[in-house]
Amino acid sequence: MRIWGKVFGFIIGYMFGRLGGAIFGLWLGHMYDRRQSARAGLGSSSKRQALFFNTTFAVMGHVAKASGQVTEIDIRIANALMDQMRLTGDARADAQAAFREGKESDFDIHACLKTFRLISMGRKELLQMFLEIQIQTALSDAKLDPKEHTILSTIAKELGFSQKQLDELLARWQAEFNFHQQGGAGHQTSVADAYDVLGMKESMSDQDIKRGYRKLMNEHHPDKLVAKGLPPEMMELAKTKAQDIQAAYDRVKSDRGMR
C-alpha cells in the first residue's frame, strides 16, 4: 500500500494552507498514491504528472461551481475534455473524483494552487498550460461569467501571472474559439483572429512574427511539456494547441505572402 503521497501532500499542504491545505494535500496525496499504484517508481516527473492531473480537474470543478451551481453544460464540458484526453477506467474515475472535490464548498483553492505551484517547481510552461486549460474550460460555452473571471484571476495570481498576462491569454483563447467556429486550418478563417491566437499584431514585422511563432511552438511542444510534468493523458490537449498555433501562423503567412 502506497502512503508517501498522502504524507507528502499533508505536509506540503499544511505548510501553505494550514488545516485546509493539509486536508486538501492529504486527499491529493491519496489520489497520487492511487494513480501510482499501477506504476513502478516514484520519480519526480511522474509525481508532478499525477498532481497536475488531479489538481487540473479539482480546479475545473471549482471554476464550474463559480457561477453558483454546476450545470449540465459544465458537466458536458468536463466529460468532453475527458473524452478528448481519452480517459477510461481508473483514470476517468480519478478525474471525476477530483472534479467533485473541487465543487465542494470547503475546497481551498488558494492552498491547492500554492501546493501545485511548489510541486511544479515554478515551470512557467507547465503553469501556463494549467491556466490555459482552466481558461479553455471557462470559455467552452462561448461566454465568461464575471465570477468565473474572478476565479481565473485568483488562479493566475497564485501561479505567478499578472492580470495583464491573464487578459492576453483570455483574448487569445477567445480568438481560438472563433478560429474553430470558422473552421480552423484550411478554411476561410479571420486573419484578425489568427493574429490574436498568436498574440501578435498586424503591425509586427515578418521577422518578429516568425520569432514569436517559434517561441510559441517551443512553449507548447507536447513532448517538452510531458517531460516537465504534463500528464501523458493531456498530451492530446497540447497537440491540439500546437496545431491551432500552426494553423493561425499559416493563415498569417498566407495573408502576408511570407515564405
N, C-alpha and C positions, 0 to 999 in steps of 0.2 A: 504494500500500500504506500503510495507516494504522499508525503506530508510536507515536503520542504517548500512547495509552492505556497501552501497555507501559512507556514511560519514566516517566510519571506514577505508575503503580501501583508500579513498582520503587522509586522514590524515597520515596513515602509509606510503603510497606510497610517499607522499611529504617529509616525514622525511628522507627517504632513497634514493630517486631519484629525488627530486625537482619536476619540472613541468612534466617531462617524467614519473617519478614514480607515481605522483599524478594522471595523466591521466590513467595509467595502473591500479592503485589501484581503481579508480572510476569504471572502466569497470569491474574489478574483483569483486568489491562490488556489482555491478548490477547483475552479474551472480550469486553471492551468494544469493542475495535477491530473485532472480527468483527461484532458487532451493529450497530456504527455504519457499517459499510461500505456498507450499503444506505440510509443516511440522509444527508441533507445537513446540514452544520454540526456544530459541537462545542459547543453550548450547555450551560451548567452544569446545566440541568434535565434534558436528555437524558442527560448523563453520570451524574447521580445515579440516574436511572431504570435505566440499564444496570447500574450497580454494585449497586443494590438487588436487581435481578432475579437476578444471578449469585450474590451473597452469600446471598440467601434460600435458594436450592437447595443451595449448598455447605454451609451450616449445617444445613439439613434432613438432608443425608446424614450429617453428624456426629452429630446427635441420634439418627437411626435406628440408628447403629452403637453408641450408648451402652450398650445392654443386652448387648453382646458381639458380636453379629453382625446383619447386616441380614437380616430375614426376608422371606418372600413377602408378608406383611401390610404391612410397611414399604414395599415396592416398590409394592404396590397403592395404598397411601395416597398415595405420591408421584405415581403415574400419575393417580389420581383428581383430585388437585389440579391437575395439568397439564390434565386434561380439563375441569375446572371453569373454568380460565383459557382454554380453547380453544386450547391451544398446538399448533401443527403445524409441519412443516418445520424450518427452521433454529432457530426459537425453541425448539421442543421438544428439538432436538438439543443446544442450548446448556444448557437446564435439566438434561438428563440428564448432560451432561459435568460440570456444576457439582456435581450430586448425587454423582457418582462421586468427584470430587475431595475432597469433604467426608468420604467414607468412608475415605480413606487414613490410615494410622497416623501419618504425619508432618504431618497437617493441623494448622496452628497457629491454633486458634480465637481465641486472645487477639489476635494480630496482625491477624487477619481482621476482628474486631469493632472494634478500635481504628481501623483504616483506614476501615471502614464508617461509624463514628460521625463521623469527621472529614469525610468526603465528604458526609455528610448534614447537616453544619453544625449538629448538635445539635437538629434539628427534632423536638420531642417527639412530635407526632402521627405522624410518619413512623417514628420509632424504636419507638413503641408498636405501630404496625401490624406492624412487622417481628417484634417479640416475640410478638405475638398469633398470627401465622402459625406460629411455632415451637411455641407452646402448643397451637394447634389440631392441628398435626401429631402432637405427643406424645400428645394425648388422643383421637385419631381411633379408637384401638382400645378406648376406654372405660376405660383404665387408665393409670396413670402409674408407670413403673418408677423405683425410687429413683435409679438412675444418670441417667435422663432428667431427674429433678427437679434433680439436682446440676448438670447441664449447663445447664438452664434458669436456674438461679441464677447461673451464670457469665455467661450471655448478658445477663441482666437487669443484673448488676453492671457489666459492660463498657459497657452502653448508658446507665448512669446511673440505673437504677431500684433502689429498695430491696427488701429481701426482703419487707417488708410489701406493697409495691405488686405484686410478683410474686404473692404469695399471694392478693391480692384479684382479680387477673386470672385466676388459676387457678380460683378459686371461680366467677367469672362465666362462664368457658368451660365448666366442668363443668355449670353450670346451663343454659347454652345447649345443650349436648349433650342434656341431659334434656328441654329445651324442644322440640328437634327430634324426639326419640324419642316425645314425646307428641302430636306432630302439628303444632306450630308455630302460625302465625296462623290464627284462625278455629276452633280446636278446643278441647277441654276441657283446657287446659294448667294446670299448677300455678301458683297465684298466688305461692307462695313462690319458685319458680324464676324467675318473671317479675321479681320484686324483685331476685333475685340476678343476673340477666342485666344489669339496670340498675345493679347495685352499690349498691342503695338498701335502706332498712329500712322496714318497715311502720309504724313509729312516726313517720316523717317527715311533715311537713305537705304538703298538696296543692301549696302554693306551692313548697316545696323539691323535690318530685317533678318539677314542671314545669320548674323551673330546671335540675335535674340532667339531665333528658331533653334539653333544648335544648343543654346543654353537650356531652353525648354525641353528639348528631347533628352538631354543629359539628365535633367532633374526628374523626368518621368519615365526613364528607361526601366521597364519591368524587372529585368534581371538585377539591376543595381539596387532597386527598391527592395526586392526579396532578400538580397544579401545584407541589407541594412536592417531588416526586421519586418518587412511586409509579409504577411502570411501567404503561402503559396496559393491558398484558395482565392486570394484577392488579386492575383496576377491578371485575371481577365479584366478587372476594372482598370488596371494600369495600362493594359494593352489597348483598351478602348480609348482611354485618354490620349495615348500616344498616336493612335490612328486619327483622332479628331484634330490634334495639332498638325499632323502631316497633311490632312485634307484641307485645313484652313491655310496652311502655308502654300500648298499647291494652288489654291484659289487666288491668293495674293500674287504669287509668282506669275500666274497666267494673266492677271489683270495688268501687271507691271511689265510683262514681256521679259521677265528675268530668266536667265539660264541657270 
